[in-house]
Amino acid sequence: MPQFTSPRPLQLTLRKPRNPLVAPAMKRQAGRHQTPQDARTLRQQARLDLRKLLRERFPDDSP
């Protein structure tokens, strides 16, 4: 025989107020991640920019 036969209340009374920072965090969604192609292109462009900068600053006068 069940010990508790009374129905549960529909509205639960909360003892503590909710944290106001939780609700916006729950609604946030993750953004689109970079594809490997995008990351590779960025690395390649940065490498070329660095190489160009070094060539301008330290010219190679070797034959």
N, C-alpha and C positions, 0 to 999 in steps of 0.2 A: 504494500500500500504506500503511495507516495506521501512524503512528509509534508510538502508544500502544495496545497491545492488552490490557493487564491491566485487570481491572474496578476501578472506583472503590470506595473504602471506604464502607461504609454509615454509619459514625459518623465525623464529622469531628472532629478534636481541635482545640479552639480554643486559641489561644495566650494570649489575654487573658481575664480574667473579665468577665462581662456587667455592664453598668451596672445597679444595682438600681432606678434611677429610671425605666428605660425600660419595664419590664413593666407597671407600673400605668398609665403614660401610653398604652400601646398598647390597654389595655382600656377606656379612657374613651370615652364617647360624647357627642356634642353634645346639648345640651338643646333643647327646643322654643323656637323663636323667637317673638317677639310678632307677632301679625298687625297689619296697618296699622290696623285698627279699634281694637285695644287701645291702640296708641301714640297714635292720634288722641284717644281718650277720656281718656287720661292727660294729654295736653297741654291739652285743653279744661278738665279739672278743675283743673289747676294754674293756668291763666289765670283761672278764676273765683275760686279761692281767693285769688290775689294781688289781684284787683280788690276782693274783699270786705275784705281786710286793709287796703288803701289807703283804702277808703271809711270804715272805722272809725277809722283813724288821722288822716286829713285829711278831715273832713266838708266837703261842698260846700254852702255856705249861699246859693248864688245862687238868684234867683227862677225 
